[in-house]
Amino acid sequence: MKPLNYAILKYFTTVKEACAEDVIEALKDEYGNFKALKKDAVVAALMTAEANGLLEETRFEMDQTGQLRIYYHAHEEGAATINKYIKD
């Protein structure tokens, strides 16, 4: 099992775009018991990945409850870097 932050980054190499809620849903079967698989921690991981040039913000929207959802994707160079350092 990969560290959670690695799994989050690898997830972005398999989807067109995703938000924190999408990441949590996708990883909950394997990482559901991890304390860091909560929205605030996942948002922080995504923002860190963006700041480090691995992910890019693609869009944002308000959900039904008025919460902001920010969507990211791994651009070509970011995905290549992720795949170079984090093996399956």
SELO-37418 format. One line per field, with one value per residue: x, y, z of N, C-alpha, C, CB in turn; residue number from 1. Coordinates in steps of 0.02 Angstrom, whole numbers. Glycine has a CB too. Example, Ala and Ser with C-alpha at 12.3 -4.5 7.8 and 13.67 -1.06 7.14 Angstrom:
% residues 2
n_c1	c(660,642)
n_c2	c(-284,-112)
n_c3	c(390,354)
ca_c1	c(615,684)
ca_c2	c(-225,-53)
ca_c3	c(390,357)
c_c1	c(660,645)
c_c2	c(-165,2)
c_c3	c(390,394)
cb_c1	c(565,704)
cb_c2	c(-224,-30)
cb_c3	c(452,286)
i	c(1,2)
This chain:
% residues 88
n_c1	c(42,29,90,-35,-33,41,-46,-152,-93,-63,-191,-235,-170,-249,-373,-475,-505,-527,-602,-581,-680,-705,-583,-582,-692,-648,-537,-580,-610,-486,-411,-494,-491,-391,-340,-307,-384,-485,-587,-525,-387,-361,-387,-282,-174,-195,-181,-48,13,-21,48,176,185,132,-2,-142,-263,-424,-558,-695,-835,-993,-1063,-1218,-1238,-1181,-1044,-878,-807,-657,-581,-451,-316,-193,-73,18,160,162,97,189,299,245,220,350,414,327,286,176)
n_c2	c(-59,108,265,381,513,488,400,486,576,484,447,557,539,454,504,629,751,803,832,865,789,691,623,572,486,395,336,283,148,82,168,216,211,296,440,554,553,649,790,920,886,823,926,1012,932,930,1066,1083,999,1069,1190,1140,1115,998,975,1060,1187,1167,1206,1278,1262,1285,1173,1082,1115,1236,1235,1263,1184,1136,1093,991,943,829,894,864,865,863,740,653,672,629,493,453,454,390,232,103)
n_c3	c(0,-45,24,80,21,-95,-159,-184,-276,-381,-417,-489,-608,-675,-704,-788,-723,-552,-390,-213,-148,-243,-242,-110,-116,-214,-153,-33,-4,9,90,188,328,366,452,383,269,251,210,232,247,125,35,73,32,-106,-137,-102,-196,-310,-288,-298,-431,-487,-506,-585,-565,-631,-636,-541,-430,-345,-230,-191,-59,-43,-30,-86,-224,-290,-437,-502,-613,-674,-768,-922,-899,-758,-732,-791,-706,-584,-616,-641,-516,-428,-425,-490)
ca_c1	c(0,66,68,-95,-19,61,-107,-189,-61,-71,-260,-241,-144,-298,-436,-469,-502,-561,-601,-565,-733,-693,-525,-603,-736,-608,-487,-608,-607,-419,-383,-549,-476,-338,-365,-294,-431,-539,-587,-474,-321,-355,-381,-214,-130,-204,-152,25,32,-26,104,237,183,111,-73,-167,-334,-459,-621,-724,-908,-1024,-1106,-1286,-1238,-1146,-972,-838,-769,-605,-560,-382,-295,-121,-54,64,224,149,83,253,338,212,232,422,434,280,272,115)
ca_c2	c(0,171,318,414,568,457,374,544,598,434,450,610,515,407,539,693,801,781,876,829,740,635,586,535,431,346,303,264,75,62,215,244,215,345,504,606,550,695,844,972,859,810,993,1034,892,953,1133,1074,972,1125,1236,1107,1108,932,980,1126,1198,1169,1243,1275,1269,1277,1114,1094,1142,1300,1226,1271,1126,1155,1035,991,888,822,911,815,865,841,668,619,675,583,423,438,444,346,173,65)
ca_c3	c(0,-50,70,56,-25,-159,-191,-209,-338,-434,-439,-539,-673,-703,-717,-824,-670,-491,-332,-151,-135,-290,-216,-51,-138,-251,-110,33,8,30,139,227,400,376,478,333,213,267,160,245,234,53,4,86,-11,-175,-143,-101,-261,-358,-274,-321,-503,-510,-526,-603,-554,-695,-629,-474,-428,-280,-228,-169,9,-42,-20,-146,-249,-337,-477,-525,-657,-682,-836,-951,-863,-690,-734,-804,-644,-535,-637,-636,-447,-391,-467,-472)
c_c1	c(44,46,9,-81,4,-1,-149,-159,-71,-142,-269,-210,-193,-365,-423,-463,-540,-556,-587,-616,-725,-636,-545,-646,-696,-562,-516,-605,-540,-392,-435,-535,-419,-369,-357,-340,-494,-532,-532,-404,-310,-349,-310,-164,-135,-173,-75,49,28,33,171,236,161,39,-88,-241,-367,-523,-643,-799,-932,-1067,-1174,-1290,-1203,-1072,-936,-803,-720,-581,-489,-371,-219,-105,0,129,216,136,147,297,310,229,305,441,389,259,209,130)
c_c2	c(62,218,355,470,543,432,430,568,549,434,501,591,469,440,604,751,773,835,834,775,679,591,543,475,376,306,274,189,54,105,244,251,264,411,560,603,587,755,895,948,846,876,1019,997,915,1022,1129,1047,1026,1173,1207,1093,1041,932,1052,1129,1203,1210,1240,1285,1264,1214,1132,1125,1209,1296,1231,1205,1151,1091,1046,936,887,837,862,809,841,766,628,617,627,511,404,419,398,289,139,7)
c_c3	c(0,7,39,6,-94,-196,-219,-274,-395,-461,-495,-606,-707,-720,-754,-774,-610,-438,-270,-137,-181,-265,-157,-71,-172,-205,-45,46,36,88,187,301,416,400,426,272,232,221,171,228,160,16,14,41,-83,-185,-142,-168,-315,-350,-299,-396,-530,-535,-545,-586,-623,-692,-556,-480,-356,-282,-200,-100,14,-29,-87,-162,-301,-371,-502,-576,-657,-755,-859,-913,-791,-686,-746,-742,-592,-553,-633,-565,-406,-437,-443,-428)
cb_c1	c(-48,53,127,-135,35,111,-148,-189,14,-53,-307,-208,-77,-311,-474,-530,-533,-531,-669,-561,-802,-678,-469,-643,-789,-567,-433,-678,-622,-372,-348,-608,-458,-296,-328,-222,-447,-538,-654,-477,-310,-416,-433,-196,-147,-279,-177,44,-14,-94,108,246,249,118,-119,-155,-347,-475,-677,-692,-942,-1067,-1073,-1325,-1206,-1177,-958,-787,-817,-545,-609,-333,-324,-95,-29,78,256,90,30,290,341,135,207,463,438,218,331,79)
cb_c2	c(0,205,367,441,615,400,333,601,610,364,467,673,479,351,552,703,869,715,916,878,771,662,635,581,459,381,351,287,36,66,271,202,145,356,523,602,476,717,878,994,795,770,1043,1025,818,955,1178,1025,913,1162,1251,1043,1122,881,957,1140,1263,1099,1214,1328,1216,1340,1059,1029,1093,1344,1157,1328,1072,1192,1024,982,896,750,984,832,934,878,651,654,747,594,413,499,509,385,124,41)
cb_c3	c(61,-119,85,114,4,-147,-140,-157,-326,-407,-380,-514,-662,-654,-650,-869,-693,-465,-324,-92,-145,-361,-196,-2,-187,-304,-93,38,-56,-28,104,218,426,311,541,311,194,343,160,318,274,27,34,160,-5,-192,-85,-44,-280,-349,-199,-283,-530,-454,-468,-678,-512,-718,-676,-426,-472,-261,-185,-170,57,8,13,-137,-278,-301,-536,-465,-729,-661,-841,-1024,-864,-661,-788,-861,-616,-535,-708,-659,-413,-365,-467,-534)
i	c(1,2,3,4,5,6,7,8,9,10,11,12,13,14,15,16,17,18,19,20,21,22,23,24,25,26,27,28,29,30,31,32,33,34,35,36,37,38,39,40,41,42,43,44,45,46,47,48,49,50,51,52,53,54,55,56,57,58,59,60,61,62,63,64,65,66,67,68,69,70,71,72,73,74,75,76,77,78,79,80,81,82,83,84,85,86,87,88)
